Amino acid sequence: MSRFLRALCHRPAVRFGLARDGRGRLRDPQFVSFVAQSNRKMLDTDFHDAVLRGRKLARRAFQILLAFGGAWIVLESARALSVF
C-alpha cells in the first residue's frame, strides 16, 4: 500500500528542475520548424513594455484613489463625530 501511495504522489525530478531533460533544448523540433516556416511576424516587445507601463500606471492610480477615498472617510467621520 505504501508503494502505491509513493507512486501516486511521485513527481519526476525533471518537473522540479532537479534533473536535466533528456530530450534536449527543443522538446518538439517539428513544432519549431513549423513556426520557422510559417513566416509569422516577431512579437513587438515595445508593445509589451507599454502594456507593463500601463498596468503599473493603473495600479498606482488605483492606490492613489484608494488613499483619497480613505482620507475622505476619515474626514467625514471626524465631521460626524464633531457634531455630537
N, C-alpha and C positions, 0 to 999 in steps of 0.2 A: 504494500500500500504506500509506503514512504517513497519507493522508487517511482510510482505512478505520480505522486504529488510533485516530486522533484522534476520529473519530465514535463509535467503540466506547467510548472512555474518557470521552467528554464527559458532563458532568453540568450540567443547567441552572442558571443563576445563581440562580433562584428558590429552589431547594432549599438553597443555601448562605446565603440571606438577602442576596445582593448585588444583587438586583433586586426590584422590587415585583411582586406577583402581580396581573395584570390583571383577575382575576375579582372583585376587591373583598374586603371583610372577610369576607363569608359565602361559603364555597365552594359550598355546596349549600342554597339557600334553601328548597327543598321539604322537606329534612330538618328544617330549623329550624322550619318551620311545623308539621310533623308532631309534633315534640317539644312545641311550644307547645300544640297541640290535644289531646295525649294526657293532660293533667292529671296528670302524674307528680309525686310529692312531691319537694320540693327535697332536695338532699344535705345530710345533717346534718354540718355542719363540726365540731361539738363531738365527735362520734364519731371523726372523722378525727384531730383533735387528741389524743384519748385513745389512739388506736392508735399515733400517733407517740410519745407519752409512754411507752406500754407497751414499744415497741421499744427506746427509749432505756434504760429501766429494765432490760430483759432483756440488752441489750448490756453495761451496767455490771455486772450480776450475773455475767455470763459472764467479764468481765475480772477481777473480784474472785476468782471461783472459780479461774480460771487462775493468778492470783498466789498464792493459798493452795496450790494444787497444786504450783507451782514451789518455794515455800518448804518444803513438806513433803518434796519430793525432795531439796532441798539439805540439810535437816536429817537425813534418813535416810542420805544419802551421808556426811555428816560423822560420824554414829554408826558407820557401817560402816568408815570409814577409821580411826576411833579404836580399833577393836577390833584392827587389825593393828599 
